[in-house]
Amino acid sequence: MTRSELIEKIAKENPHLYHTDAERIVSTVFDEITKALKDGNRVELRGFGVFSVRTRKPRKARNPKTGEAVMVDQKTVPFFKAGKLLKKRINPTV
């Protein structure tokens, strides 16, 4: 599902909202999650999962085109761990 499909679905399921309101809601939620992750915080959505950031150590890698060894700097990457309820909804038999 894309962002625009999510906005359409929210607008359709909530006829009292204008399309622009649904768009603003989705944008606000994504912006707040992004802001929290940028600040180093984690975002926990009960029944859905946890968004957090992890730090990858600097490492030696290879340029796939030339095979030359290059150093990759340390970086922070987003990480998502699905919650128990989400896993259960996706795999009801487990």
N, C-alpha and C positions, 0 to 999 in steps of 0.2 A: 504494500500500500504506500502510495506517495503522499507527500504533505498535502497536495491539492485534493487528493481523494479523501483524506482524513477530514479536511475542511468541508468538503461536499457532504460527507456522511453526517457530520455534526450538524450542519445547517439543515439537512433533510430530516433528521431525527428530532430537531428542536425548531419547529416552524415559527415559534415566537421570536427567534433570533434572526437578525439580518445576516446575510452572507458575510458582510464585513466584520460583524461581531464574532462570528465563528472563526474567521481568519485571525482576528486579534487575539482570541483565546488561545488558539494553537500556537501562535507566534510568542505570546507571553509565556506559556508553559515551556516551550523550547528555549527561549531566551533565559529564563530563570534557571533551568537545568544547566545550560552552558555557563552561566555566570557562576553558579555554585561550584562547578567542576574547575573553572578557571581559578577560583579562589582556593582550590585545594580541598574543598568539602565533598562529601558524598551525598547523594540524593537517594532516599529510600522510598519507594512507592509500594506500600503493603499489598501483598497479593500479586504484584507484578515483578519487581526486582529492584536491584540496587545499581546505580551508576556511580562509578568512582574513577579516580585517576591512578595510574601506576607509572613508576619511573623505570625506564629501560636504561641499563648501564651502557656506557660507551663500549664499542666493540669494533673488531676488525672485520671487514666484509670484502667482497670481491665485486668489481665492476663486471657485470655479465657480458658486456660488449667486448672489453679488452682483456678481462681476467686479472687486471691489476688490483692489488690489495689497496683498500682505502679505509680510513678511519671514519666511523659513524659516531657522531656526538651523542651524549646523553640526551634523552628526550622524555617528555611526559605524554602518555597516551590515554585516551578514554577506555574504560573497561565496564562491561555490563555483566552482571550475574543474575540470571533468572531466579525468581522466587519460587517457593514450593508450590503455591497455588497455580502459577502460570505453567509450571512443568506438568502439574496434574491435569490441567485443562487441555494441554497439547497431547499428552499421553495418558488417557483415562484408564488404561489397563495396568499401568505401572504403579 
